[in-house]
């Protein structure tokens, strides 16, 4: 019991560490992607120096190079938000005003509990799935938790005592209702094909081959469902071109009355939701942690070649495949954000 609990805590820490790092790197990727689309250099000015007893010149040279790439801008953003005043509007509810960003971030992070990030690991004679909560109806749990997060956004708009913030919260609610139906319907075909709601089983089902050589990924089994799911899920993140609750030229958004780390939590939640959408797309339609032709004992190619790998290498390949797929979809969503113009409200 204690061994399993320790392993679950380790898996939870690994998932949380990976999600927060991917979310944090989005700030750098967003700046560089927007600069690329607009023919600019992008962020390249944030860096700091350390005294000699912390490394001196060699460390400062590395920090200057990282600053030139714009990587340290994320740290500068955090320090800036931490130094800002924690503001509560006079007509707002102080407790609910503080609760709203934590509510949104909590459920966005909790949804990752049912997503498998790699193949099962054998430790101390036990097969432990790299999944925080391996539940039979995992897909329903993920969709439910992802839907509950919208209450933090609605609450933020309603308790701010600002009409424009309230309008942003109502827009978020209407957008969630509009696209949640399409999101659920798009998964019906995939669930029928896989015959289960267990997310780990869905990933294992995609480990087979179609016609003996083509990976049986969900995007090939249900291409239309994949397209609808990605569109609806991207709308759920409330980002351009679906940023109607945050229309900067119109109403600013539900976070109008937020500053400091409370505003930073909403920004972090947006980034976490992008990671969640990328992870769900990878898990349900692109094989999850599966790699083409990779079996637990090695690579088995259709033409008969076999390359054996150890169990540890098999787990490593699975983790690498999942990370690369999720990172690729994050970049794709950034590309969509900086390519398409935002929709009008009547086009919702």
QUIMOQUI-V773983 format. One record per backbone hydrogen bond with DSSP energy under -0.5 kcal/mol. CO is the residue of the C=O (numbers start at 0). NH is the residue of the N-H. E is the energy in kcal/mol with one decimal. If there is no record, write none. Layout:
# QUIMOQUI-V773983
<<CO/NH/E> <CO/NH/E>>
This chain:
# QUIMOQUI-V773983
<<0/4/-2.3> <1/5/-2.5> <2/6/-2.4> <3/7/-2.5> <4/8/-2.3> <5/9/-2.1> <6/10/-2.6> <7/11/-2.6> <8/12/-2.4> <9/13/-2.3> <10/14/-2.7> <11/15/-2.7> <12/16/-2.6> <13/17/-2.4> <14/18/-2.7> <15/19/-2.4> <16/20/-1.9> <17/21/-2.4> <18/22/-2.6> <19/23/-2.5> <20/24/-2.4> <21/25/-0.8> <22/25/-0.5> <22/26/-0.5> <23/26/-1.1> <23/27/-0.6> <24/28/-2.6> <25/29/-3.1> <26/30/-1.7> <27/31/-2.4> <28/32/-2.9> <29/33/-2.4> <30/34/-2.0> <31/35/-2.2> <32/36/-2.2> <33/37/-1.6> <34/39/-3.5> <35/38/-0.9> <44/46/-0.7> <50/53/-1.7> <50/55/-1.7> <51/54/-1.5> <54/57/-0.8> <55/59/-2.5> <56/60/-2.3> <57/61/-1.8> <58/62/-2.6> <59/63/-2.3> <60/64/-1.9> <61/65/-2.6> <62/66/-2.6> <63/67/-2.0> <64/68/-1.3> <65/69/-0.5> <65/70/-1.8> <65/71/-0.5> <66/69/-0.9> <69/72/-1.0> <70/73/-0.9> <71/75/-1.9> <72/76/-2.3> <73/77/-2.0> <74/78/-2.3> <75/79/-2.3> <76/80/-2.5> <77/81/-2.4> <78/82/-1.3> <79/83/-0.6> <80/83/-0.8> <84/86/-1.1> <88/91/-1.2> <91/93/-0.7> <92/96/-2.6> <93/97/-1.6> <94/98/-2.2> <95/99/-2.1> <96/100/-0.5> <97/101/-0.8> <98/102/-2.5> <99/103/-2.2> <100/104/-2.2> <101/105/-2.6> <102/106/-1.7> <103/107/-1.4> <104/108/-2.1> <105/109/-2.3> <106/110/-1.4> <108/111/-1.3> <109/112/-1.8> <110/113/-0.9> <111/114/-1.5> <112/132/-2.9> <113/115/-0.6> <117/129/-0.6> <120/122/-0.7> <120/127/-3.9> <122/125/-2.2> <125/122/-2.7> <125/127/-0.8> <126/128/-0.6> <127/120/-3.4> <128/130/-2.4> <129/116/-2.4> <129/117/-0.5> <132/134/-1.3> <134/137/-1.1> <136/140/-1.9> <137/141/-2.4> <138/142/-2.2> <139/143/-2.4> <140/144/-2.6> <141/145/-2.6> <142/146/-1.6> <143/147/-1.9> <144/148/-1.3> <146/149/-1.2> <147/150/-2.1> <148/151/-1.1> <148/152/-0.8> <149/153/-2.4> <150/154/-2.7> <151/155/-2.0> <152/156/-1.8> <153/157/-2.2> <154/158/-2.2> <158/92/-1.3> <161/165/-2.4> <162/166/-2.3> <163/167/-2.0> <164/168/-2.1> <165/169/-2.3> <166/170/-2.3> <167/171/-2.1> <168/172/-2.0> <169/173/-2.5> <170/174/-2.5> <171/175/-2.3> <172/176/-2.3> <173/177/-2.0> <174/178/-2.1> <175/179/-2.1> <176/180/-0.8> <177/181/-0.6> <178/182/-2.2> <179/183/-2.2> <180/184/-2.6> <181/185/-2.1> <182/186/-0.6> <183/186/-0.9> <184/187/-1.2> <184/188/-0.6> <186/190/-2.6> <187/191/-2.4> <188/192/-2.2> <189/193/-2.5> <190/194/-2.6> <190/195/-0.6> <196/138/-2.3> <196/198/-0.5> <197/201/-2.1> <198/202/-2.0> <199/203/-2.1> <200/204/-2.2> <201/205/-1.0> <202/205/-0.6> <203/206/-1.6> <204/207/-0.9> <207/215/-2.1> <208/210/-0.5> <209/212/-1.7> <209/213/-2.4> <213/209/-4.5> <214/216/-1.9> <216/219/-1.2> <216/220/-1.5> <217/221/-3.6> <221/225/-2.0> <222/226/-2.0> <223/227/-2.4> <224/228/-2.5> <225/229/-2.5> <226/230/-2.0> <227/231/-2.8> <228/232/-3.0> <229/233/-2.0> <230/234/-1.7> <231/235/-1.5> <232/236/-0.8> <233/236/-0.6> <233/238/-0.8> <234/237/-1.3> <238/241/-3.3> <240/342/-2.2> <241/243/-0.7> <242/245/-1.0> <243/246/-1.2> <244/253/-0.5> <245/247/-0.9> <246/249/-1.3> <246/250/-1.7> <246/251/-1.8> <250/252/-3.1> <252/255/-1.4> <254/257/-1.8> <258/261/-1.0> <258/262/-0.9> <259/263/-1.8> <260/264/-2.0> <261/265/-1.5> <262/266/-2.1> <263/267/-2.6> <264/268/-2.5> <265/269/-2.0> <266/270/-1.8> <267/271/-2.7> <268/272/-2.5> <269/273/-1.6> <270/274/-1.9> <271/275/-2.5> <272/276/-2.6> <273/277/-2.4> <274/278/-2.7> <275/279/-2.6> <276/280/-2.5> <277/281/-2.2> <278/282/-2.6> <279/283/-2.8> <280/284/-1.9> <280/285/-0.6> <281/285/-1.2> <281/287/-3.0> <284/218/-2.6> <286/289/-2.5> <290/293/-2.0> <292/294/-0.7> <292/299/-3.2> <294/297/-1.3> <296/308/-1.5> <297/294/-3.0> <297/299/-0.5> <298/300/-0.6> <298/306/-2.4> <300/303/-2.0> <304/300/-2.4> <305/307/-0.5> <306/298/-2.7> <309/313/-2.2> <310/314/-2.0> <311/315/-2.4> <312/316/-2.9> <313/317/-1.8> <314/318/-2.5> <315/319/-2.5> <316/320/-2.6> <317/321/-2.4> <318/322/-2.3> <319/323/-2.6> <320/324/-2.2> <321/325/-2.4> <322/326/-2.5> <323/327/-2.3> <324/328/-2.1> <325/329/-2.2> <326/330/-2.2> <327/331/-2.0> <328/332/-2.5> <329/333/-1.9> <330/334/-2.3> <331/335/-2.2> <332/336/-2.2> <333/337/-2.0> <335/338/-1.2> <335/339/-2.2> <343/346/-1.5> <344/347/-1.4>>
